[in-house]
Amino acid sequence: MSHDFVLEPAERWLAHDPDPETQGELRRLIDAAQAGEEGVRAELAERFAGPLEFGTAGIRGVLGAGESRMNRAVILRTTAGLARHLLATLGDKARSAGVVVGHDARRMSREFAEDTACALAAAGIPAHLAPGPCPTPIAAFAVGHLGAAAGVMVTASHNPPEYNGYKVYWDNAAQIIPPHDTGIATAIDAAPPADQVPRLPLDEARQRGLVRDFPADLEQAYLRAIRGLSVRSDGDRGLGIVYTPLHGVGDRLVREALAQAGFTRVTSVPEQAEPDGAFPTVAFPNPEEKGVMDLALALAKKEGADLVLANDPDVDRLAVAVRRPDGEYVQLTGNQLGVLLGHYLLTERRAQGGGAKERRLVLASCVSTPMLGAIAAALGVHYEETLTGFKWIANRAMDIERSTGARFVFGFEEALGYTIGPVVRDKDGISAAVVLAELAAVRKAEGKTLLDELQALARTYGLYMSGQRSYTLRGVDGGERITAIMAALRKSPPAEIGGIPVVAWRDFEARTRTLSDGTTATLVLPPSNVLVYELDGGSRIIARPSGTEPKIKFYFDVREGVAADEPMAEAEARAVARLDALARAFAALAGIG
């Protein structure tokens, strides 16, 4: 790699960077590279490896100077592309209805949100700007509530502190999918250099009515809407809850939502209650990561709390831990929470409108537990699986609602994402927290816990256990091997795996589901490089390459029947053994491991 190859794009970018902070950062790097400092040229090359890709939700990356980083220059060009696509596709609606612009409390989030609002205003598109940091569910709700043409949420969700991102919603209040994601990406590519993107000064934009704050009653409108999701008003609302927003923006609104639902004993983790983009007590503010819940669990033990609730920093995910009979706490998996919420909503809430004939709908991502599908089948409820990502769940739910008149009840993905009803067309960690607390309160009044509820569900529908195996294959040869493994599995689908018959297999790339007798049906899903093997007895295996790493991933879901008087530990031991056996058998079948 030549010296000029590294420096020329950096100098070009620097000439058009409107932010003095990143200008200075990049100037120092260029000067250091010219002085021959070790490692600097490699860093510059990494910062100019190509623009951040605008995916189906938006962009996300490490903060810093350069086209491959998150910075004000990238935000301005991205917003220019969004504005151009909005005007080309929605025209007068974009000019009249405007765009919601929310942001969390991460570093640079406010600056990015204001730049977005001012660039939209200069394009003649009004911006409904959050007056301060807000949860992602509030921004998503605002798009529908205000009838906006689109929405932007500046957030990196649960990524490490050095990240930020830019997430986009369409006028249906769901995250964008084709063709709008590709249309916006094309418009971004054609956007001018960042310092040539028009921006109105914020004060002028406000005076002209092109930037306005969220309505003062927006949060209360949201809270009223999620109160309507309540299933039961009874139960022991005095159960003890410890809550942590993990230095994010959830504390005030989650506590208010819980208080309005009658929960009187809610204690926040004091070290993590206030928004702080540095995330001083956690290196990685994802409640799925080991150690992230430690402060909340310690406080729960001290308080003797029944329940621990945690949101990620932008409040779209929910994690839960429950006290065991021995006083210790166990954190539930995303699949367990999805099953608990889905079953509660389907069995405790009576059918609305059409009485017993009302059609109800639940959805899950294809890598989430199939147990929700088994519950839905037993209850006569329409169930479908989508590709991973909540954009697919939300948009597919609306498609089915329109075509069948079904009422959407619940959707989830195993990575702690849940949505209840149509209030928010995205993951919503606030409403999920309130409904989960309600379920816990109802069961506590019966002398039971969520752990008891999970055991009862396992005895009724079978014990489902999930696991994943990932295999890293680096370099060009690794990529070719991953491609060859997927091609071989497609060419010769197995009749059995680990001695268990394959009753059907799904190829998301071909969009087909083939039964063991050769009967084929079409899948209503966008094409994706995913294979699913449905096994006799309700178990399942999924194979797919990672979209972001040099890995091939295998997902395993096993189902074990549980006798009425059988200790649950015995069924769990069988499930673990079966999962391990299936993992070994499938790795051998794929020629890996």
Secondary structure as GFF3:
##gff-version 3
##sequence-region A 1 593
A	DSSP	alpha_helix	3	15	.	.	.	ID=ss1
A	DSSP	alpha_helix	20	34	.	.	.	ID=ss2
A	DSSP	alpha_helix	40	47	.	.	.	ID=ss3
A	DSSP	beta_strand	58	62	.	.	.	ID=ss4
A	DSSP	alpha_helix	72	89	.	.	.	ID=ss5
A	DSSP	alpha_helix	92	97	.	.	.	ID=ss6
A	DSSP	beta_strand	99	103	.	.	.	ID=ss7
A	DSSP	alpha_helix	109	122	.	.	.	ID=ss8
A	DSSP	beta_strand	127	129	.	.	.	ID=ss9
A	DSSP	alpha_helix	136	146	.	.	.	ID=ss10
A	DSSP	beta_strand	150	154	.	.	.	ID=ss11
A	DSSP	beta_strand	163	169	.	.	.	ID=ss12
A	DSSP	alpha_helix	180	189	.	.	.	ID=ss13
A	DSSP	three_ten_helix	194	196	.	.	.	ID=ss14
A	DSSP	alpha_helix	202	207	.	.	.	ID=ss15
A	DSSP	beta_strand	211	213	.	.	.	ID=ss16
A	DSSP	alpha_helix	218	227	.	.	.	ID=ss17
A	DSSP	beta_strand	241	244	.	.	.	ID=ss18
A	DSSP	alpha_helix	251	260	.	.	.	ID=ss19
A	DSSP	beta_strand	266	268	.	.	.	ID=ss20
A	DSSP	three_ten_helix	270	272	.	.	.	ID=ss21
A	DSSP	alpha_helix	294	303	.	.	.	ID=ss22
A	DSSP	beta_strand	307	311	.	.	.	ID=ss23
A	DSSP	beta_strand	318	323	.	.	.	ID=ss24
A	DSSP	beta_strand	329	331	.	.	.	ID=ss25
A	DSSP	alpha_helix	334	348	.	.	.	ID=ss26
A	DSSP	three_ten_helix	355	357	.	.	.	ID=ss27
A	DSSP	beta_strand	360	365	.	.	.	ID=ss28
A	DSSP	alpha_helix	371	379	.	.	.	ID=ss29
A	DSSP	beta_strand	382	386	.	.	.	ID=ss30
A	DSSP	alpha_helix	390	404	.	.	.	ID=ss31
A	DSSP	beta_strand	407	413	.	.	.	ID=ss32
A	DSSP	beta_strand	417	420	.	.	.	ID=ss33
A	DSSP	alpha_helix	429	445	.	.	.	ID=ss34
A	DSSP	alpha_helix	450	461	.	.	.	ID=ss35
A	DSSP	beta_strand	463	472	.	.	.	ID=ss36
A	DSSP	alpha_helix	475	491	.	.	.	ID=ss37
A	DSSP	beta_strand	496	497	.	.	.	ID=ss38
A	DSSP	beta_strand	500	507	.	.	.	ID=ss39
A	DSSP	beta_strand	512	515	.	.	.	ID=ss40
A	DSSP	beta_strand	520	522	.	.	.	ID=ss41
A	DSSP	beta_strand	531	535	.	.	.	ID=ss42
A	DSSP	beta_strand	540	545	.	.	.	ID=ss43
A	DSSP	beta_strand	551	560	.	.	.	ID=ss44
A	DSSP	alpha_helix	568	590	.	.	.	ID=ss45
###
